[in-house]
């Protein structure tokens, strides 16, 4: 189960449907073969989801029926006679139809994955990254993707990309109406190949044009650590992936060897991750009790507990910002509920739902929102996020011009008062 996904743009069913259909000319026999394929996929997905058509109203017929196929045929004929492009493939047509169906849920976190996109999604969860070395999220206010995090030593860092930069174009292709997966597909590529980005940055009077060279496929470290002022341990988690558990354990072993008296856990710009990684790390911090619980549409509750045997025994400060989402919010919220540490920074993103990837037998999948999550005290963070105990905005000019992190300095100050 996945509790992370950078939010992405909603699309209506018809816009997605028409995109898929109107983006290519008539293909011989597509109606016949298309019907078989769509019915098969729909049935396969329903079977894997428990055989329920729960998304339809009581008594309402399936949308996969003769009427929708007849309309598809009619639209296809119109396109065949009028559309001006001829270079769109059948695969693009089919993918557009399926994406439109899932987009009709009007849920920013649910998405249809093509086979290629599914491979990329699993690679991301496993901690594998390639391309420019940046995390991409979705800006709900601007309705476009943005850079939510940058990996150290990456092409993105070297080119001068910043957190919060909005992606306008990739290789001169306008991506302002694209989903996260679509943008990521364009940005990623083979090692040592160029990619050109057009960026909108707050405060700039014109777009920023950047040329980057894609990096190799590497396992990206999700945990970094250091010792500050001799006795303060600093641990940053950039994402909760499979590899994060061992990396966190290694970092904590180093801090223990150095006899740190307090710890700063930096979850800023952490977009989330999988629930296994989150809970395993939470069990090394929290006292005995609930970590998080989820509830699905039928009220079925699933709880994740901590036995308290590995509870952190030194003062703790947690850093968060507006790009901290999902799993990182659960961690900060649980620490706050147990009064285990002080949360410093700005209010988090506010993602209060859980996604699950449901595989389809042809190598594609649907990522679907399946439940809501709650902190140990029953707080839903959806649309609200975690409000810090100590609020302080990041001074970006000070950070980029002088390398001074005023939020981290505040965290150090708060921690010293607790030590």
Buried (B, 14 or more C-beta within 10 A) or exposed (E): EBBBBBBBBBBEBEBBBBBBBBBBBBBEEBBEEBBEBBBEBBEBBBEBBEEEBEEEEEEEEEBBEEEBBEEBBEBBEEBEEEBEEEEBEEEBBBBBBBBBBBBBBEBBBBBBBBBBBBEBBEBBBEBBBBBBBBBBBBBBEEEBBBBBBBBEEBBBBBBEBBBBBBBBBBEEEEBBEBBBBBBBBBBBBEEEEEBEBBBBBEEEEEBBEBEBBBBEBBEBBBBBBEBBEEBBBBBBBBBBBBBBBEBBEEBBEBBEEBEBBBBBBBBBBBBBBBBBBBBBBBBBBBEEEBBBBBBBEEEEEBEBBBEEEEBBEBBBBBBBBBBBBBBBBBBBBBBBBBEBBBBBBBBBBBBBBBBBBBBBEEEBBBBBBBBBBBBBEEBBBBEBBBBBBBEBEBBBEEBEEEEEBBBBEBBBEBBBEEE
